[in-house]
Amino acid sequence: MPQLASGDMGREKSLSLQHKRSLAFGGLIGPLVVPLGMLPIMIIGELSTADPTGPHLAMIFVALLVFALPFTYAVTWVLVVPAAIWLRRRQALSAFGLCAWCALIGPVTANVYLRALAGEIGSVEPVTYLIWAGFGLVSGAAFCLASGIPLTARKS
């Protein structure tokens, strides 16, 4: 078994103190929040219409779980986990910073997702970008809670 130099052990210890649980655990939990949170909202919206239909509810379920869930996992593992690792290596990992990053990428990734599903989505109201940023923020907050990332960075 290779020996770590004392400086390496100190670095390894300081990296692990920046969050209480595995970033991989955050990568498993964070992406679930938005699609599963949207499911009851969309079902309630459909049921509140004059003529709710079972097949349309099934389409909502399939769209969210078959398309949105894999997409949010891809975004998390390609854009969020690497950002968390990058921040951790710089002793700057915090829920505030990572949630800000997630809020910034939320509108971009939502736009990509909708264009991939529907092709051209037409003009988007500015408030929609705020909602998408909110989705990113909520997903980022779930990632941080699951990983045990503190609100502010812990410097060693």
Contacts in CASP RR format, 6 or more apart in sequence:
PFRMAT RR
TARGET T0000
AUTHOR 0000-0000-0000
METHOD contacts of the structure
MODEL  1
MPQLASGDMGREKSLSLQHKRSLAFGGLIGPLVVPLGMLPIMIIGELSTA
DPTGPHLAMIFVALLVFALPFTYAVTWVLVVPAAIWLRRRQALSAFGLCA
WCALIGPVTANVYLRALAGEIGSVEPVTYLIWAGFGLVSGAAFCLASGIP
LTARKS
4 12 0 8 1.000
10 156 0 8 1.000
13 156 0 8 1.000
14 91 0 8 1.000
14 156 0 8 1.000
15 88 0 8 1.000
15 89 0 8 1.000
17 154 0 8 1.000
17 156 0 8 1.000
18 88 0 8 1.000
18 91 0 8 1.000
18 93 0 8 1.000
18 149 0 8 1.000
18 150 0 8 1.000
18 153 0 8 1.000
18 154 0 8 1.000
19 88 0 8 1.000
19 93 0 8 1.000
19 147 0 8 1.000
19 148 0 8 1.000
19 149 0 8 1.000
19 150 0 8 1.000
20 147 0 8 1.000
20 148 0 8 1.000
20 149 0 8 1.000
21 146 0 8 1.000
21 147 0 8 1.000
21 148 0 8 1.000
22 147 0 8 1.000
23 81 0 8 1.000
23 84 0 8 1.000
23 85 0 8 1.000
23 88 0 8 1.000
23 147 0 8 1.000
24 81 0 8 1.000
25 146 0 8 1.000
25 147 0 8 1.000
26 142 0 8 1.000
26 143 0 8 1.000
26 144 0 8 1.000
26 146 0 8 1.000
26 147 0 8 1.000
27 73 0 8 1.000
27 76 0 8 1.000
27 77 0 8 1.000
27 80 0 8 1.000
27 81 0 8 1.000
27 143 0 8 1.000
27 146 0 8 1.000
27 147 0 8 1.000
28 146 0 8 1.000
29 142 0 8 1.000
29 143 0 8 1.000
29 145 0 8 1.000
29 146 0 8 1.000
30 72 0 8 1.000
30 76 0 8 1.000
30 139 0 8 1.000
30 140 0 8 1.000
30 142 0 8 1.000
30 143 0 8 1.000
30 146 0 8 1.000
31 69 0 8 1.000
31 72 0 8 1.000
31 73 0 8 1.000
31 75 0 8 1.000
31 76 0 8 1.000
31 139 0 8 1.000
32 69 0 8 1.000
32 72 0 8 1.000
32 142 0 8 1.000
33 138 0 8 1.000
33 139 0 8 1.000
33 142 0 8 1.000
34 68 0 8 1.000
34 72 0 8 1.000
34 135 0 8 1.000
34 136 0 8 1.000
34 138 0 8 1.000
34 139 0 8 1.000
35 64 0 8 1.000
35 65 0 8 1.000
35 68 0 8 1.000
35 69 0 8 1.000
35 72 0 8 1.000
36 64 0 8 1.000
36 69 0 8 1.000
38 64 0 8 1.000
38 68 0 8 1.000
39 60 0 8 1.000
39 61 0 8 1.000
39 64 0 8 1.000
39 65 0 8 1.000
42 60 0 8 1.000
42 64 0 8 1.000
43 57 0 8 1.000
43 60 0 8 1.000
46 52 0 8 1.000
46 56 0 8 1.000
46 57 0 8 1.000
46 60 0 8 1.000
47 57 0 8 1.000
63 117 0 8 1.000
67 113 0 8 1.000
67 117 0 8 1.000
68 113 0 8 1.000
71 109 0 8 1.000
71 113 0 8 1.000
71 116 0 8 1.000
72 139 0 8 1.000
75 105 0 8 1.000
75 109 0 8 1.000
76 139 0 8 1.000
76 143 0 8 1.000
79 105 0 8 1.000
79 109 0 8 1.000
80 98 0 8 1.000
80 101 0 8 1.000
80 102 0 8 1.000
80 105 0 8 1.000
80 139 0 8 1.000
80 140 0 8 1.000
80 143 0 8 1.000
83 98 0 8 1.000
83 101 0 8 1.000
84 93 0 8 1.000
84 98 0 8 1.000
84 143 0 8 1.000
84 147 0 8 1.000
84 149 0 8 1.000
87 93 0 8 1.000
87 94 0 8 1.000
87 97 0 8 1.000
87 98 0 8 1.000
87 153 0 8 1.000
91 153 0 8 1.000
91 154 0 8 1.000
91 155 0 8 1.000
91 156 0 8 1.000
92 153 0 8 1.000
93 149 0 8 1.000
93 153 0 8 1.000
93 154 0 8 1.000
94 149 0 8 1.000
94 150 0 8 1.000
94 151 0 8 1.000
94 152 0 8 1.000
94 153 0 8 1.000
95 141 0 8 1.000
95 144 0 8 1.000
95 145 0 8 1.000
95 149 0 8 1.000
95 150 0 8 1.000
95 151 0 8 1.000
95 152 0 8 1.000
96 151 0 8 1.000
96 152 0 8 1.000
98 140 0 8 1.000
98 143 0 8 1.000
98 144 0 8 1.000
98 149 0 8 1.000
99 137 0 8 1.000
99 140 0 8 1.000
99 141 0 8 1.000
99 144 0 8 1.000
102 136 0 8 1.000
102 137 0 8 1.000
102 139 0 8 1.000
102 140 0 8 1.000
102 141 0 8 1.000
102 143 0 8 1.000
103 133 0 8 1.000
103 134 0 8 1.000
103 136 0 8 1.000
103 137 0 8 1.000
104 133 0 8 1.000
105 136 0 8 1.000
106 132 0 8 1.000
106 133 0 8 1.000
106 134 0 8 1.000
106 135 0 8 1.000
106 136 0 8 1.000
106 139 0 8 1.000
107 129 0 8 1.000
107 132 0 8 1.000
107 133 0 8 1.000
110 132 0 8 1.000
110 135 0 8 1.000
111 121 0 8 1.000
111 124 0 8 1.000
111 132 0 8 1.000
114 121 0 8 1.000
115 121 0 8 1.000
143 149 0 8 1.000
END
